[in-house]
Amino acid sequence: MLEPLPNLYGPEHWDLVDRLVPDHGAADTVQGELLRAALRVTSEFSRNGCCNWLEDPEYFEGLVAYLLAYLCDGTFDAATVQWVRDILSRAQAHGRLDYGLRSRDEEQALIRELDRVEQLAAAWCLRHPELISWQGPDED
Protein backbone atom coordinates (compact mmCIF):
# COMPACT_ATOMS: atom_id res chain seq x y z
CA MET A 1 0.00 0.00 0.00
CA LEU A 2 1.33 3.43 -0.94
CA GLU A 3 1.90 6.02 1.75
CA PRO A 4 -0.70 8.76 2.34
CA LEU A 5 0.29 12.06 0.77
CA PRO A 6 -0.55 15.75 1.04
CA ASN A 7 -3.28 17.08 -1.22
CA LEU A 8 -1.69 17.87 -4.59
CA TYR A 9 -3.55 21.12 -4.98
CA GLY A 10 -3.75 21.98 -1.29
CA PRO A 11 -2.27 25.13 0.22
CA GLU A 12 0.66 23.24 1.76
CA HIS A 13 1.76 21.97 -1.66
CA TRP A 14 1.49 25.33 -3.41
CA ASP A 15 3.22 27.09 -0.53
CA LEU A 16 6.21 24.78 -1.05
CA VAL A 17 6.18 25.44 -4.80
CA ASP A 18 5.90 29.20 -4.33
CA ARG A 19 8.73 29.30 -1.80
CA LEU A 20 11.15 26.81 -3.34
CA VAL A 21 10.71 26.71 -7.12
CA PRO A 22 12.13 29.68 -9.06
CA ASP A 23 10.27 31.21 -11.99
CA HIS A 24 13.18 30.33 -14.29
CA GLY A 25 16.12 27.98 -14.09
CA ALA A 26 17.23 25.46 -11.54
CA ALA A 27 16.39 25.78 -7.86
CA ASP A 28 19.08 26.46 -5.29
CA THR A 29 17.85 23.79 -2.87
CA VAL A 30 17.37 20.05 -3.22
CA GLN A 31 13.75 20.52 -2.15
CA GLY A 32 13.05 23.16 -4.79
CA GLU A 33 14.76 21.18 -7.53
CA LEU A 34 12.84 18.04 -6.58
CA LEU A 35 9.54 19.90 -6.86
CA ARG A 36 10.66 21.56 -10.11
CA ALA A 37 11.67 18.20 -11.60
CA ALA A 38 8.31 16.67 -10.72
CA LEU A 39 6.42 19.67 -12.11
CA ARG A 40 8.43 19.64 -15.35
CA VAL A 41 7.98 15.92 -16.00
CA THR A 42 4.25 16.08 -15.25
CA SER A 43 3.86 19.15 -17.45
CA GLU A 44 5.74 17.50 -20.30
CA PHE A 45 3.16 14.72 -20.33
CA SER A 46 0.00 16.66 -19.56
CA ARG A 47 0.63 19.78 -21.67
CA ASN A 48 3.19 18.81 -24.30
CA GLY A 49 2.56 15.14 -25.01
CA CYS A 50 6.32 14.49 -24.63
CA CYS A 51 7.24 16.37 -27.82
CA ASN A 52 10.05 18.17 -25.97
CA TRP A 53 11.45 14.92 -24.57
CA LEU A 54 12.72 13.94 -28.01
CA GLU A 55 14.13 17.44 -28.56
CA ASP A 56 16.17 17.38 -25.35
CA PRO A 57 16.27 13.82 -23.98
CA GLU A 58 19.31 14.48 -21.78
CA TYR A 59 17.41 17.19 -19.90
CA PHE A 60 14.32 15.07 -19.23
CA GLU A 61 16.33 11.95 -18.41
CA GLY A 62 18.24 14.11 -15.92
CA LEU A 63 14.99 15.23 -14.29
CA VAL A 64 13.88 11.61 -13.93
CA ALA A 65 17.28 10.62 -12.51
CA TYR A 66 16.98 13.43 -9.96
CA LEU A 67 13.50 12.30 -8.95
CA LEU A 68 14.68 8.71 -8.58
CA ALA A 69 17.70 9.71 -6.51
CA TYR A 70 15.65 11.51 -3.88
CA LEU A 71 12.26 9.78 -3.96
CA CYS A 72 14.01 6.39 -3.63
CA ASP A 73 16.47 7.43 -0.89
CA GLY A 74 14.73 5.61 1.98
CA THR A 75 12.34 8.41 2.91
CA PHE A 76 9.38 6.31 1.74
CA ASP A 77 8.49 2.66 2.27
CA ALA A 78 9.63 -0.07 -0.14
CA ALA A 79 6.25 -0.34 -1.89
CA THR A 80 6.20 3.39 -2.61
CA VAL A 81 9.80 3.32 -3.86
CA GLN A 82 9.02 0.43 -6.22
CA TRP A 83 5.92 2.26 -7.46
CA VAL A 84 8.01 5.40 -8.15
CA ARG A 85 10.55 3.34 -10.09
CA ASP A 86 7.79 1.71 -12.15
CA ILE A 87 5.99 4.96 -12.96
CA LEU A 88 9.12 6.86 -13.87
CA SER A 89 10.33 3.94 -15.98
CA ARG A 90 7.03 4.00 -17.90
CA ALA A 91 7.31 7.77 -18.28
CA GLN A 92 10.85 7.46 -19.64
CA ALA A 93 9.86 4.73 -22.08
CA HIS A 94 6.97 6.82 -23.35
CA GLY A 95 9.13 9.94 -23.56
CA ARG A 96 11.71 8.03 -25.62
CA LEU A 97 8.90 6.58 -27.73
CA ASP A 98 10.00 3.09 -26.63
CA TYR A 99 6.49 2.52 -25.33
CA GLY A 100 3.44 4.11 -26.85
CA LEU A 101 0.35 4.53 -24.75
CA ARG A 102 -2.42 2.65 -26.45
CA SER A 103 -5.32 4.88 -25.53
CA ARG A 104 -6.30 8.26 -24.14
CA ASP A 105 -7.32 6.44 -20.94
CA GLU A 106 -3.78 5.06 -20.52
CA GLU A 107 -2.34 8.52 -21.12
CA GLN A 108 -4.65 10.06 -18.53
CA ALA A 109 -3.81 7.29 -16.04
CA LEU A 110 -0.09 7.99 -16.43
CA ILE A 111 -0.68 11.72 -15.94
CA ARG A 112 -2.59 10.96 -12.70
CA GLU A 113 0.30 8.78 -11.57
CA LEU A 114 2.77 11.56 -12.37
CA ASP A 115 0.58 13.89 -10.31
CA ARG A 116 1.12 11.46 -7.45
CA VAL A 117 4.89 11.60 -8.07
CA GLU A 118 4.53 15.37 -7.68
CA GLN A 119 2.72 14.77 -4.39
CA LEU A 120 5.56 12.51 -3.29
CA ALA A 121 8.04 15.28 -4.06
CA ALA A 122 6.04 17.62 -1.83
CA ALA A 123 5.87 14.95 0.88
CA TRP A 124 9.66 14.47 0.63
CA CYS A 125 10.10 18.21 1.18
CA LEU A 126 7.82 18.13 4.22
CA ARG A 127 9.84 15.25 5.67
CA HIS A 128 13.08 17.15 5.03
CA PRO A 129 12.13 20.67 6.16
CA GLU A 130 15.69 21.94 6.65
CA LEU A 131 16.66 23.27 3.25
CA ILE A 132 19.58 21.51 1.56
CA SER A 133 21.67 23.74 -0.67
CA TRP A 134 22.01 22.56 -4.26
CA GLN A 135 23.92 24.05 -7.15
CA GLY A 136 22.77 22.65 -10.47
CA PRO A 137 22.72 23.67 -14.08
CA ASP A 138 20.87 26.91 -14.79
CA GLU A 139 18.33 25.48 -17.20
CA ASP A 140 14.67 26.17 -17.71
KABELUR-V490017 format. One record per residue. RES is the residue in three letters. PSI is psi in whole degrees, -180 to 180 (999 if undefined). D_FIRST is the distance of its C-alpha to the first C-alpha in Angstrom with 2 decimals. Layout:
res->RES psi->PSI d_first->D_FIRST
res->RES psi->PSI d_first->D_FIRST
This chain:
res->MET psi->135 d_first->0.00
res->LEU psi->150 d_first->3.79
res->GLU psi->148 d_first->6.55
res->PRO psi->147 d_first->9.09
res->LEU psi->162 d_first->12.08
res->PRO psi->157 d_first->15.79
res->ASN psi->126 d_first->17.44
res->LEU psi->-43 d_first->18.53
res->TYR psi->19 d_first->21.99
res->GLY psi->166 d_first->22.34
res->PRO psi->-34 d_first->25.24
res->GLU psi->-43 d_first->23.32
res->HIS psi->-52 d_first->22.10
res->TRP psi->-27 d_first->25.60
res->ASP psi->-44 d_first->27.28
res->LEU psi->-47 d_first->25.57
res->VAL psi->-48 d_first->26.61
res->ASP psi->-38 d_first->30.11
res->ARG psi->-32 d_first->30.63
res->LEU psi->-22 d_first->29.22
res->VAL psi->120 d_first->29.65
res->PRO psi->160 d_first->33.32
res->ASP psi->-33 d_first->34.98
res->HIS psi->144 d_first->36.02
res->GLY psi->-180 d_first->35.24
res->ALA psi->154 d_first->32.83
res->ALA psi->163 d_first->31.55
res->ASP psi->7 d_first->33.05
res->THR psi->155 d_first->29.88
res->VAL psi->-43 d_first->26.72
res->GLN psi->-47 d_first->24.79
res->GLY psi->-40 d_first->27.01
res->GLU psi->-35 d_first->26.89
res->LEU psi->-46 d_first->23.10
res->LEU psi->-44 d_first->23.11
res->ARG psi->-42 d_first->26.08
res->ALA psi->-45 d_first->24.54
res->ALA psi->-43 d_first->21.49
res->LEU psi->-42 d_first->23.98
res->ARG psi->-44 d_first->26.32
res->VAL psi->-45 d_first->23.94
res->THR psi->-45 d_first->22.57
res->SER psi->-39 d_first->26.19
res->GLU psi->-36 d_first->27.41
res->PHE psi->-47 d_first->25.29
res->SER psi->-32 d_first->25.69
res->ARG psi->-32 d_first->29.35
res->ASN psi->-7 d_first->30.89
res->GLY psi->26 d_first->29.35
res->CYS psi->15 d_first->29.27
res->CYS psi->-31 d_first->33.08
res->ASN psi->-21 d_first->33.25
res->TRP psi->-44 d_first->30.94
res->LEU psi->-28 d_first->33.77
res->GLU psi->-36 d_first->36.33
res->ASP psi->66 d_first->34.73
res->PRO psi->-34 d_first->32.11
res->GLU psi->-40 d_first->32.51
res->TYR psi->-51 d_first->31.54
res->PHE psi->-36 d_first->28.32
res->GLU psi->-36 d_first->27.36
res->GLY psi->-40 d_first->28.02
res->LEU psi->-44 d_first->25.71
res->VAL psi->-42 d_first->22.83
res->ALA psi->-40 d_first->23.83
res->TYR psi->-47 d_first->23.83
res->LEU psi->-46 d_first->20.33
res->LEU psi->-41 d_first->19.10
res->ALA psi->-41 d_first->21.21
res->TYR psi->-39 d_first->19.81
res->LEU psi->-16 d_first->16.17
res->CYS psi->26 d_first->15.82
res->ASP psi->9 d_first->18.09
res->GLY psi->-4 d_first->15.88
res->THR psi->-35 d_first->15.21
res->PHE psi->163 d_first->11.44
res->ASP psi->165 d_first->9.18
res->ALA psi->-39 d_first->9.63
res->ALA psi->-41 d_first->6.54
res->THR psi->-42 d_first->7.53
res->VAL psi->-45 d_first->11.04
res->GLN psi->-39 d_first->10.96
res->TRP psi->-45 d_first->9.79
res->VAL psi->-48 d_first->12.64
res->ARG psi->-44 d_first->14.98
res->ASP psi->-47 d_first->14.53
res->ILE psi->-46 d_first->15.11
res->LEU psi->-30 d_first->17.96
res->SER psi->-43 d_first->19.43
res->ARG psi->-41 d_first->19.64
res->ALA psi->-45 d_first->21.16
res->GLN psi->-46 d_first->23.65
res->ALA psi->-42 d_first->24.64
res->HIS psi->-42 d_first->25.30
res->GLY psi->-36 d_first->27.16
res->ARG psi->-4 d_first->29.29
res->LEU psi->21 d_first->29.86
res->ASP psi->-21 d_first->28.62
res->TYR psi->112 d_first->26.27
res->GLY psi->135 d_first->27.38
res->LEU psi->136 d_first->25.16
res->ARG psi->-19 d_first->26.69
res->SER psi->166 d_first->26.53
res->ARG psi->-35 d_first->26.28
res->ASP psi->-42 d_first->23.10
res->GLU psi->-40 d_first->21.47
res->GLU psi->-46 d_first->22.89
res->GLN psi->-37 d_first->21.59
res->ALA psi->-42 d_first->18.03
res->LEU psi->-39 d_first->18.27
res->ILE psi->-42 d_first->19.80
res->ARG psi->-38 d_first->16.98
res->GLU psi->-37 d_first->14.52
res->LEU psi->-33 d_first->17.16
res->ASP psi->-40 d_first->17.31
res->ARG psi->-35 d_first->13.72
res->VAL psi->-40 d_first->14.95
res->GLU psi->-42 d_first->17.77
res->GLN psi->-40 d_first->15.65
res->LEU psi->-39 d_first->14.08
res->ALA psi->-43 d_first->17.74
res->ALA psi->-42 d_first->18.72
res->ALA psi->-38 d_first->16.09
res->TRP psi->-44 d_first->17.41
res->CYS psi->-42 d_first->20.86
res->LEU psi->-31 d_first->20.19
res->ARG psi->-13 d_first->19.01
res->HIS psi->69 d_first->22.15
res->PRO psi->-24 d_first->24.75
res->GLU psi->118 d_first->27.78
res->LEU psi->136 d_first->28.81
res->ILE psi->120 d_first->29.12
res->SER psi->141 d_first->32.15
res->TRP psi->132 d_first->31.81
res->GLN psi->107 d_first->34.66
res->GLY psi->-175 d_first->33.78
res->PRO psi->144 d_first->35.71
res->ASP psi->79 d_first->37.13
res->GLU psi->162 d_first->35.79
res->ASP psi->999 d_first->34.84
